[in-house]
Amino acid sequence: MTDSSPHSSTIKAIIVAAGRGERSGLDRPKQYQPIRGRPMIRHSVESFSSHPGVSEIWVVIGEDQEKMADAALEGLQGYKLVTGGATRQQSVFNGLSAIADNGGADIVLIHDAARPFLPHEQIDQLIKALDHAAGAIPVLPTTDTTIRVENDHASELVDRDSIWRVQTPQAFRFGDLLEAHVELDGNDNASDDAQIFQAAGHKVAVVPGDEILRKFTTARDFSETAGQRMIDVRTGSGFDVHRLVADEELWLGGLKIDHEKGLAGHSDADVLLHALTDALLGAIAAGDIGDHFPPSDPQWQGAASTKFVKHAVSLIKQKGARINSADMTLICEAPKIKPHRDAMRKNIAGILEIPVDLISLKATTTEGLGFTGRGEGIAAQAIVTISTE
């Protein structure tokens, strides 16, 4: 077992998403079925990718599912795909082997894609438990009266105080779990990795689980009201203006646009990204762009405005929130925005790490009225929505 502390360790995650989902009765593998507006697999990838302690994510998929997985995870970074096996154990082993072939890890978290809603607090608890154990799992008590059933009839009462429900993610010292899987040599079909770990002689600590980690299995689980928990939805708005001047580059939406004039400002003066930054910061009540990047600070002279947006995105992730959508409007007489609109949307989607179809960008004029109508400047406004569990 490694002697390194979990809090300074390399932590990687495996998301098991190789199943066909036949019990769900859906028209596609359940991990790609939308839940709360996104493919189910995307939720857990976003949770791991936004956690500051997790350095790499391996998503174990079924054969011929690569295109579905990439489409479901469009815009996200930090994940890699690996093909699974015929059983869950074989799929996890394939993920462990991929990690071993790519530098290894100190700690590995194994999670089922069918449990889409993963709080950062749960990850933190599991990592903390490895201070004193080689493995840790989240569990919940059985609250209902529990009985045995024989031949479709109720049998004796079971002591529910001794029965606990096991969830994922499950956390382990990487080397120990890999060795436990190797010892199986494909001869076991365990339902989770804690069983494999215990069979290899290791003790597994338990931490309190969370009902939000419930597993989605049947078609009914995917109904609009299934697994609902109070969601905090917030909206932020931003507005910005910059003057058009000669001998300046014109940057809009993170792209350099050919034009006879450019926007004046302390940074690259990307008016669209400035408005977007303020909208993102507003959604978490974190002030405005000037609070984080004062124009009096020389380090931001000529800086790319993409840095400002990425900073705001990181603050949203630290809050355990995710960006749902962005709607933006550019107000100018020139240049024409439509030829560049799709490229801007794609670029902004990449910065926000969300699918491009969640990015709206419009352009309008003021019919010759005001400073934008006279071609003296460009204005931009943005609205974003974010949500937290």
N, C-alpha and C positions, 0 to 999 in steps of 0.2 A: 504494500500500500504506500502511496506517496505521502511524504511528510509535509507537503506544502499546505498552507492555510487556504480554506475555500475562498476567503475574501481576496486573495491575491492570485487565484488559480485561473487557468484557462478553462472557461466553461462553454460547452457546445451543446446544442439541442438536436434531438432527432424527433421529427413529427411523422408518425406512422399513418400513411394515407394510401395504402396499397390495396385496400379492399374493393370489392365490386359493389357492396351495399345492397345485396339482393334482398335482405329482409326489409329494407325500407320501402320497397314497392315503387320506387321512383324511376324516371326515365333515363337516369344517368347515375353514376356512382355518387353516393350521398355526399362525399367530401367536396363535390363541385356544385351541389345544390345551393341556391341562394338562401341565406338566412339573414334577416335584418339588412337586406339590400346588397349583400356581398356573398361570394362563394364561401361555403363553410370553412374550407381549408385556409382561406385568407386571414380569418380572424386570429387563429393561433400563430400563424407566421408573423402577423403584425405585432402580436403581444411579445413574442420572443425578440423580434428585430428591434423593438423600441426599448427593450430592457438593457440598461447600460452594462450589465455584467455578462451578457451572452454575446460571444464573439462570432459565432458561426451557427448556421441552421442547415441541417440536412433533412430534406423532405423525401420520404420513401414512398414512391408511387408504384402503381401497377404497370404491367407491360402495356405499351402503346398509349400511355396517358400523358406523355410529355407535353403535347400541344395543349391539352386541357389544363394541365398544371400551370404552364407558362401564361396562358390566357387568364386563369384565375388569379395569378400573382403578379399581373402586369404592373409595372411601376415600382415594385418592391425590390430591395437590394439585400445582399447578405445571405441569400439562401442558395443551396445547391440541390440538385435532384439526383436520386439514386433509385434504381429499380429494385423492388422488393422481391420476396420469394413466395412460396406456396402457402406458408403459414405466417402468423404474426411473429413468431420467434425467428424465423428465417429472415423476415423483413428487417427486424431490429438488428440482427447480426450483420446484414448487408450494410446497414447504416453505420454500425460500429466499425466495420472493416473499412468503410470509406473514410471515416475520421482517422483511423489508425494509419491509413495510407496518405493522409494529408496533414501530418504533423502531430496527430494524437490530441489528447486533452487531459486535464486533471479531473474534471467533473463532467458528467453527461446527464442531461435531462431527457427522459423518454416520455413523449406525450402522444395521445391519440387525437387525430384530426377531428374525430367525432365529438370531442369536447371543445367547442370553439371559443368559449368565453373564459379567458385565462387572466386573472388579475396578477399584476406584478407582485403584490403582497404574497401570493402563494409561492411564486418562484423564490422570493426572498426567504420565506420560512424554510423551504426545502434546502436551500444552500446553507443557511445557518445551522440546520440540523446536522450537516456533515462536519461540523466542528467536532462532534463527538460520536459519529457513526460513519460506516462505510456506505450506507444506503438509507434513504428516507422516502416515505410515501404519505400522501394525504388520505385521511380516512374520515368518515362520518358515521355517527351512531345510527343504529336501526331504531326508529321511533315507533313504528307500528307493532302491534301484537304479532308475534312470529310463531308459525307452527310448521310441522311437517305434514306433507300430503302424501297419502298412499292410495293408489287405485282410485284417484279422483275424489277422495274423501279426506276430511280433516283428520289428522292424527294428533300426536301429543304436542304440547306447548314446548317451544324452544326458548331458553333464557336469552332474551334479546340483549341483555347487558354484556354478553360475551361475543356478540356478533356486530361487526363493523363493515361498512361499505368502503371499498378501496377505489380510489380515483387516480387519475394522472393529472399533471406530470409526476414522474418518479425520478428521484435524483440518486446518483451513484458515483463512487470513485470509478473513473473510466477504466483503468487497468483491471480492477477487480471484476467489473461487469463483463468486459470483453473475455477475460479468462473463464468466467462462469459459462458464457455462451459457447466458447470453444470446447469446453468439457462435455457439453451436451452432444456435440457432433451431429446435430440435426435430429436427435432421437427423442425430442420432446415437443409438445404442442401446448406449452404453458400459455395461460390467458394474460399474464403480465410478467414483467421482469423481476418483480419482487419474489415471485415463486422460484424463478431460476436462481436468483441471488441467494435465497435461503437454502436451496438444495445444494449449493456449493459451499455451505457452511458459514455464511455471513449472517449477521444480525441486521435487521431492518428497523430503523426508528420510525415512529409515526408522528405526524403533525396534524393539526385540525384541517379538515378539508373545507370545501365551500359548495353550497348547493348550485352556484352558478356554473360549476364544472360538470353538471349533469351531461350524460351522454345522449346524443341524438341517434336514434336507431330506426324508428318506424316513420311512415309517412306523416302520421299525426304529429310527431315531434317537430315537423317543419311547418306547422300551421302558424299563422300570424301571431297567435297568442302563446305559442309554446315557449316555455322557458323564459318568459318575459320577466324582467326585473327593472326597477325604476332606472331610466336612462336620463342622464343630464345632458340636454342638447343646448348648445350655446351658439350665438351668432356674433360675429364681429364685422365691423365695417371700416373701410379706409378710404381716404381721399387725398390726392396730391396734385400739385401743379408745378411745372417747370417751364422756364422761358426757352424759346427757340432762338438760337444765335448762330452766326456764321463761324466757321472754323472749329466746330465741335462735332464729335461723333454722335450718332443717334442710336441709342440702345433702348429697345422696347421688348419687354417680356423675356429678357436675357439674350436677345438676338441683336446683332448689329445690322441696322437697316440703311441702305444707300439713300441718302437724301441731301439736298443742298444745305440744310442746316441741321444742327444737333441741339440737344438739351443741355442747359447750363446747370451745374450743381457741384457740390463738394465731392460726391462720389461720381459714378458714371451717369448719374441723374436719370436712371431708368424709372420714369414716372409710374409705369404700370406695376413694377415690382415693389416700389415704395408704398403704393396704395395697398398692395397685397400684404406686405409686411405689417402695416398698421392694422389691417383687418385680422390677421392671425393673432397679433398681440392683443387686440381688443377682445377677441373671443375668450382669452384667459385672464383678462383684466391686468395685463402686464405692461401698461403704459404705452408709449408710442416709439417710433423708430428713433427719434431724437434722444430718448432716454437711454437707449442701448448703443447708439452710434452717433454721438454728438458731432455736429458739423465743425466744432472747434477743435476736435481731435485730429491731428495731422495724419494718423495712421489710416484714416478712411478717405484720404485724398485720392480720388480716381478709382476707389475700390469698386469691384463688381458687386452690383446689388443682389446677385444670387446669394452672396454671403449673408446678407441681411435676412432673406427669406429662410435660408437653411437654419439660421440661429433661431428664428421664431418657431420653425417646425420642431427643433430640438426641445424647446421649452414646452411645447404642447405635448410631446412624447413624455417628458419628465413628469407631467401632470397625469400620466396614464390615459390620455385622451387620444382620439384619432380624428383626422380631418375627413369630413364626409363629402364636401363639395366646395367649389369656388366659382363665383360668378363675377366677371369683371367687365368694365366698359371703358373704352378709350374715347376721348372727346377731342377731335381735331379736324381741321380742314385738309391737311396734308401731313404726311404721306397717306396714300391709300393703305388701309390696314388689311383688307380682305386677302390680298395675295400672300400675306405673311401669317394669317390668323392660325391656320392649322399647325404650322411650325412652332408658333408661340405656345399654343395649347399643349403640344407634345412636350415642349421644353419645361413648361411650368408643371405639368403632370409628373415629370421625372423629379423635379425639385421637391414637390409635395409628397411624392411616393404614393400616388393614387392613380387609378386608371384615367386615361385621357377623356373618357366619356363623362367624367365627373367635373370636367373643367369647361366652363362657358366663357367665351370672350366675344364681346360685341364692340362695334364702333359706331359712332354717330358724329354729326356736325351740329353746330349751333346756328345754321342758316345765315352765316356771315356776321352774327352778332357777338359782341364781346371780344375778349383777348384771343380766344381760340378761333373765333370767326375771322379775325383780322390776321390770323397766322402768326401771332406773337408767342404762342405757347401751346402746350398740350396738357390736358387734364385727364385724370384717371380715377375711377372709383372701383372698389372691390367689396364683396360680401363673401364671407366664408361661414360655414357651419362645422362645428366639431361636436363630438359626443364622448361621454365617459360613462362607464358602468356605475 
